[in-house]
Amino acid sequence: IKDAPYSKVEPQDVNTDGVYDGWILTTIDGKKMKYGNLNLSGDRKATRWTFAWGNYVGPGMSGTPTQYPYAWDLSEIADIQGNAVQFYYQPENEYLKVGTWTSPVQYTKASYPLRIVNPEGRRIEFALESKGNEKYDPYTYGGEPDGFMEMFESMRLLQIKVFSIPGSTNAVST
C-alpha cells in the first residue's frame, strides 16, 4: 500500500457475524484482488482457521470452539470488466485432542496452492507429495491429533501441470 496510496482496502463480513471473511483490495486502475472465502464460485478454501472461545482466540482444552479466520489467501484477481483469475487451495486441517476431549471443529495446519484458472478456463494444477523425513530440521512428532496447534507444512510441490483446453484432463505440459 505504501507505493500505491490510492488503493482501497475493504474488509468483508459475508456472514454478517462481525468476523471478517476476507478482504478486497481495489487498485486505481479498477483491478480487484480478493482474499479469503467470499462466496465466490467454487470452493476456493482460501481462508485459514484457528479457534475462538467467545472473546478468546487460540487453542483450548474443553468446551465448544468456533472456527475463526487467521489468514486469508488470494482467491481472485479481477479486472474492471470482471475477467477473473481464480485461485484454489488444498488445506490440511486437524482436530485438537487433550485426554478424552476432541475439538468438534478443525483448525488449518497448512494450506497449499491447488490450481489457478484464467478467465478462459485454462488452468495450472499443482501436485503435492509428502516431505517425508526432511534432511534439515525434520518434524518427528507423530502423535496427531494432540493438544497443540502446529502450523506446519508436511507437503511439498511434486509437479505442475498445464491444461490449455477448459475441462480437459490431458495436460499439455508437465
N, C-alpha and C positions, 0 to 999 in steps of 0.2 A: 504494500500500500504506500510505502514511503516514496517510491518512484512513480506512483500513479495516484496522486492525492484526490483525484476526482472520481475514483471508483466508488461504487456504492455497495455496502455490505449489509445484508438483511438477514436477521435470524428468522427461522421458520418454525412455527409451532403447529404442525399439521394436525395433531390430535387435540389441540386447544387445552392441554393439560398443564401449561406453564413450563414444560420442558422442551428445549429446542431440539427438533428432529433433524435439523440441518441448517444450512446457510446458502444464500445465493449472493455471489459477487458479480456485479454488473460493471463492465468497463465502459469508458467513454464512447467506444465505437458500438456499444449495444450488445457485446458478447456477454453471455451469462454462463458462469461456472457454478454448477450446483454441487453441493457437498451433502452427503448423508442420504437417508431414505426419505424421499419427499413425495411419496405416492406417484412415482414415475412409472411408466410402463415396464413390465418385467420386474422381477425381484432382484434388485441391484445388490442387496446386502452390504450397503456402503456405510453402515453405522456400526461402531464397536461398542459393546455393552459392559458395564460393571453393575454393581448392585446399589440400591438405595433402600434405606430403612427409615422412612419418614424423612427427616431433615439430614440424616447422616448418609454419606455416600462412601462405600467401600465394603470390605469383607465383613462377615459376621458369622455367628455360630448357632443361631436359633431363629425361630420366627419365620415370617414370610417376606422376603425382599421382593422388590420390583426391579426390572431392568432399567438402567439409567445410562444414557449415552455419554461416552468419554472421548470419542474420536469420530470424526466424520470424513470418510474418504470421498474423493472426487467421483461423482456419479454421472455427470453430464456436462458437456460444453456445447452451448447452442449459439448460433449466430443470430443476427437480428431478424432473419427470415424464419427462424425456428428449426433450421437444419442442425441436427444434434449428433454428436459423437457420444455414445453410451459406454459406460464403464461398469463391469460386473465383477464381483468379488466372491471368494470362497472363504468363509470364516471357519475357524477352528474353535468351537465352543466347548465349555466344560462346566460341570457342576462343582460346587464346593461340598465337601463331606467332612464332618467332625463327629467322631463317635458314631452314634446311630442317626444323627441328623444329616440329611442331604438337602441342599437347596432345591426349591421347586423350579427355579429358572436357571439358565446358564449365563456365564459371562464369556466375553470374547477373549480367548487366549492369544490368538493370532488371526490375521486376515491376509489373504493373498490375492493378487490380480487373477481373474479367471478368463475374461475376454474383453475385447474392445470392439465395438461395432460402429462403422461410419454411417452417415445418413442414407447411403445407397444399399446398406445391408452387408457390405463386405466386412470381414472381421479377422481378427487375430485371436488365437486361443493359446493359453499358457498351460503346459502340462507340468505337474509337480512330482517330486519324489521325496521320500523321507531323507533327512540329513543323515540318519543313521548315527554311527559313532564318530562324531567330529574329531579331527586330529587336534584342533586347538579349542580350548575351553568347552569340553564336552559337557552336556547336560546328562547326568547319570541317574537322577532320581526317577523311579518308575512306579511309584505307588499312587497313581492318579485314579480317581479324584481324591484330593486331600483338603485340608483346611486353609490352603494358601492360594491366592490369586497370582498365578505366574503368567505374565505376558511374555511368551516365549515362542519363537518361530521354529517349528520342528520340520518344516518342509523347505525345499529349495527348487529353483527352476530347473527342469529337465529339458524342456523343448518348447519352441514357439512354432505354431502352425499358422499359415496364412491361407485364407479362403477368399477367392475373388468373386465367386458366384453366391449370391444370397441363398441361404438354406442348404448349400452343398455340404456333403460330408467328405468330399475329396479335397484335400489341401493341395494348393498349387506350389507351395514351398514349405519346407520344414527346416 
